[in-house]
């Protein structure tokens, strides 16, 4: 496998629109040549949230795929929490049951109770929140 300098996600997805790098409409520069991910509608939706960096969006997208494909969740949507710089996934594990929130974070993320107040942040940022 050759060593490519552009194979890693780069911080700052805010400059990348749905057209990708250079406006070509394809996958982003860091994506492998066969990367369908860079053109997936949910991935592009997460990029448009302008939350965190490309690595965080990548992690959130992988968790989204796991919930939808492996765990067969229903109606999984992404919600951006700008104050916390987090992307949350909101969906139902079993059709007809209550919503659950998943917060995809890298293992190195530092989270504390003081930083996260779920109910207030979700209510302020999401139409998916149910009391």
N, C-alpha and C positions, 0 to 999 in steps of 0.2 A: 504494500500500500504506500503510495507516494505521500510525502509530507506537503500539505497545502497550507499556505499562510492564511487563506480566507475560509478555512473549514470550521472555525469556531464562531459561535454567536458573538456579536459585538454589542457593547452597552449602548443604550439610547435608541429605542425603537421609534422615538417620536419623529425622527426625520424620514422614516420609511412609511410610505403610504401603501395603499393596496396595489399600486403598480410595481412595487419592489424597487430595488436600486436602479437608478438610471431611467425609471419610468417605462421599462420594457414590458411590464405586466406579468412577468414570470416569477420564478422563485427568487428569494433574496440571495445576495452575493455569498453568504456563508453557507447556504444550503447545498447539499450534494447535487450532482447533475441530475439524478433521477428523483429529486425531492418533490413529490406531489404535495407535501405538507405546505410549502410556501404559497400554494394557490388554493388551499382548502378554505372554504367559506368561513368556518368557525375560527381558524387560525387568523385569517384576515380581520375578522371581527374583534378578536383579542388584540391584534396589533393596533386597531383603530381606537381602542380604549386609551392608548397612550399612558399606560401604567407600567412603571418599572422599566426594565430593559429587555432586550431580545431574549436573553437567557430565561427570564421569568416567564415570558410569553411561551417559550418553548416548553418549559416545565408544565405550565398550566394546560397547554395543548396535549401533552402526553397523558396527563391525568384525565383530561376530557375523553381522549380516545379509550383509555382503560375503563372509565365509567360506562361509556356507550357500547363499546365492543365486547369487553371481557365480562363486565358485571351487568350488562343489559339494563342500565338505568333508563328512565323516561324523561323526556323534556329537560335536558341539561342545558342551562344557559349560563353565560358568563356575566359577571357583574364586577365593574371596576370600583375600587375604593381608593380614590385619589389621596385622601388624608393619610391612609396607611400604606399607600403604594403597593397594594395587593390586588390580585385578580382572584375572585372567588367563583366557584362553580356551584350553582343552585339547581337541584333537580330532585326527582323522586326515585327511590330504589325500587319500590313496588308501585305499580300504577294505581292511582286513587288514594295513596297515602300522603302524608304531609311532606313538605319540602325539607330537604337536608342541604346543609352548606358544607362544601369541601374547600379548604384553603391550601392550594398547592404551593409549597415553599421548598427551597433547597435545604439540605440538611444543615447548612451553615447559617441559616436565618436565625436571628435573635428575636424571639417573641416573648412578650411579657403581658401579664394581665393589665397593666397600666397602658400599654400600647394598643391593646385590642379591647374594644367594647362592642361586641358583635351586634347587639340589638339596636343600639343607637346608630351605628355606622350603616348597617343594612337597611334600616328604616329610611335613613336620609338618602341612600344611594340606589335603592332597588325597588322596583315595582313588584318583585317576586316575594318580598317579605310578608309573611303571614304571622299575625300575633297569636 
